[in-house]
């Protein structure tokens, strides 16, 4: 029997939600969570695939998995996206049915990855060949290009598609890809000029600045620093896990594979650079003589570089930003634009330039990947489009996105019911109407040509007179007041008059997925999406190769006074075309769900998943599938799976499979109303019936397993017995042979021993005879040797005696010759000594005579000269010794050589003073002006705090840095830096002490020559700006804490909220700088510094005493401030260990 796997085997939870029992929202979520916890991210609803984003890599997309699901039945294996892709591809190839795969879900749910998996699977299973592989590669490589220009980082997804994409992949009759056509829907072009907090602009901007070569950036007049471009958000410029530089190289390679020429790539990059430059253009107001305001470009450098990139005259574009020409029939009226209108025109141009560039890219990709043959093609469409969106602040974009999802839901229900009906008709089963919610009434509310919301919005945009979002809402309240799915605060239905959850400038629509509150602010402007004709004409005058294609309406020869279609009208037409396209194809659905908002694996947020299940209409889908028959299966697999439940069908059924299934069901007594027999399938109405069959099969498999085990064990025991019996005979034969061999070896061994003993006795006897004979021969030899030795020794003694006699004569003669030589030597030495004594006495006598003559002439001056010479030599030696032992050039070095002579005491002291003054001067000459100021501040700090503040000694070695936050360089504080007009002398983070609880709040402390500023650390918003003349005194404690109080002048505007109690790690520097600024100002008194362990601080109308006490280190090493009562704050300072 061939064993096949099934969707029902080894199932974690329920693989198909149609079989879920009981069916409720809680059980639906519980089943999803159970499968998600076991890394089962795919679940079926009939032929619909639910995909949970795992936020991690899973080993389920390998080439082995592709082969496993290839050409397999949809329900044959566990749920997988490959099963749906294979089913769609085989239906297209074998049954000649055009297919479409609809992928929906909210941002971050994995729609883009799902579409990539579908395309990669189809590419893997279709045919091979050079041309086929080239087409497949081009289709796959179109994704990186579109992702770079159409995807962005959002708070929900690091690679979120900000446009809808529909791709038709065309195949030949063999199922090999020939090409494709891509359609895009509603690019979120507002992101070009503004991004929400925590999000960033489209990927291509960051990829270009990070990955382009220096030469390319120089040609594009760009810099790598993101902070230099107003259109790029800085808080999320770098995304963890995204390598923009590597992605840029991938995009360049993909554009080359798709078929872009090098000059086309360069033109695209120039337009991207132009958008960045466009965001840096700023305007300033100017007043005309007639009293009207107009705008002028502030800095024309970015405007000049942008015009050079686009090949256009700077004056033409500058005028288009300052004036607007309105044409009516034969008249032209030119009006000036104020600053707000100029910024609107700039942003409108940037959005239109980028969106038209994106549309051109899609068109250019289609030219490369479209099929070359004109014959009829099989088509598989893949739709990757935004899911239903419900945000806290929903605007025009969410409105049209949700409208598109309403249409997709409508066609989903219709196609699902049609598919069900066709299968019932095909199988010959009676079709019964299914009750379900038809959302056509909601679609009609939005798209009706007479009273639809989009029609009224277009009518309001085209109406003459004052048109605002409020007038549009009034119109909705008038026309849609009685509609059951429309709610507004001011409509005719009185039940909403007291609904405070519905603001006045909003309306609410009850969509199929739930109620959504829309804010009308911006509806009219976003629907108009106007680009001034002056800007279009200015862009058309550019010499750039792409600009004329992107702005054809700017051609002066083809001036069209007709108003361009609105954004809502264009999107409605695109959705209509898409729906008609989908109606002609067999649908396949992938519903993507995001398990959590943290982009983390293994986290399942019930509330978030429940919300997505509702707006995706998954429960409605299950109910539609279960309204008829919940489960269906061909007869052959059904009989193969359950045939062991009936004796007549087990183990083999000889007849047709249908008859076997009928016999099986009759034997199991399944009620007739629970099953129906089609032409090729059996239909089971209730999941309980299927689970009953599975339970019976499970029990039967256990019984069969027991039977198989019993038979196997009996066979195994008998086989073992026969083997043991056969083995016993063999062992007995071998044992008898072994015993006979052992007896033989014993006899043989005994014989050998007897023989060896006999041979040994004979050998020993012969040995004794030989030894006796040998001893006799050795005795004769020894006697002869002794005799010859005696004779030799006698001869030797005689020869030695002769030699000794001869040696004695030689020695006596030598001694005699030595004695004679020594006597002669002594005589010669005595004679020489006598001659030397005579010469020495003569020399002494001559010297005495000379000295007597010398004394007569030099005795008077010799003493003074010798004294002067001695003193001179001593001083010379002193200076040379001082030169070699000089101390270092450091002014704080107290070393000095010891005094060698007492009479040099004064000189020694003066030289020490002179040397110290000289090296101090050398040290001072090295100081810059900034360093002098720092030392002056250090000196002033010493005068204020030395021996008064315990914290002072630890601050002496710490240089006064001043700007600890680098506020002028840090882009995070750019806004705060621009708010301060003067030079910042000190920037640091301090804690502002709250009187209520004694806790500190981080604040940025900025000090200038005229005031000090406190700002919020996170947002950079200025909380307080106090002029320094309003500060009267400062108070600090004597302890090792950083607390200080700034006391303000009573009655001044700054003292409304009272004094400031702050703490800082750089207290010494802050107080010194404040005191120094007060001392150098001529128009105010010097600030007083009060150093005491108790001082009063004014908080609004009350004075609070701040008291400093010492605490033991065991309570912690940090300073703590606690409120004791309304009049006392106690600061605990730990004592030093």
ABEGO torsion letter per residue (X at the ends): XBBBBBAABGBBEBABAAABOBBBAAAAAAAAAAAAAAGBABBBBEABBBBBBAGBBBBAABAAAAAAABGBBAAABBBBAAAAAAAAAAAAAAAGBBBBBBBBEBBGAGAAAAAAAAAAAAAAABBBEAAAAAAAAAAAAAAAAAAAAABBBBAABABBBABBBBBBBBBBAAGBBAEBBBBBBGBBAAAAABBBBGBBBBAAAAAAAAABBAAAAAAAGBBABAAABAABBAAAABBBGBBAAAAAAAAAAAAAAAGBBAAAAAAAAAAAAAAAAAAABBBBBBBBAAGBBBBBBABAAAAAAAAAAAGBBAAAAAAAAABBBBBBEABBBBBBBBAAAAAAAAAAAAAAAAAAAAAAAAAAAAAAABBABABBBBBBBBBBBBBBBBBABBBAAAAAAAAAAAAAAAAAAAAAAAAAAAAAAAAGBBBBBBBBBBAAAAAAAAABAAABAAAAAAAAAABBEBBBAAAAAAAAAAAAAABAABBBAABABAAAAABAABBAABBBBBBAAEBBBBBABGAAAAAAGBBBAAAAAAAAABABAAAAAABAAABAABBBABBBBBAAAAAAAAAAAAAAAAAABBBBBBBBBBABAAGBBGBBBAAAAAAAAAAAGAAAAAAAAAABBABBBBAAAAAAAAAAABAAAOABBABBAAAAAAAAAAAAGBBAAABBBBAABBBBABAAAAAAAAAAAAAAAAAAAAAAAAAAAAAAAAAAAAAAAAAAAAAAAAAAAAAAAAAAAAAAAAAAAAAAAAAAAAAAAAAAAAAAAAAAAAAAAAAAAAAAAAAAAAAAAAAAAAAAAAAAAAAAAAAAAAAAAAAAAAAAAAAAAAAAAAAAAAAAAAAAAAAAAAAAAAAAAAAAAAAAAAAAAAAAAAAAAAAAABBBABAABABBBBBABAAAAAAAAAAAAAAAAAAAAAAAAABBAAAAAAAAAAAAAAAAABGABAAAAAAAABBBAGBAAGAAABAAAAAAAAABABBBABBBBBBBBBAAAGBBBBBBBBBBAABBBBBBAAAGBBABBBBAAABABBBBBABABABBBBBBBBGBAAAAAEBBBBBBAAAAAAAAAAAAAAAABAABBBBBBBBBABBBBBBEABBBBBBBBBBBAAAEABBBBBBABAABBBBBBBBBX
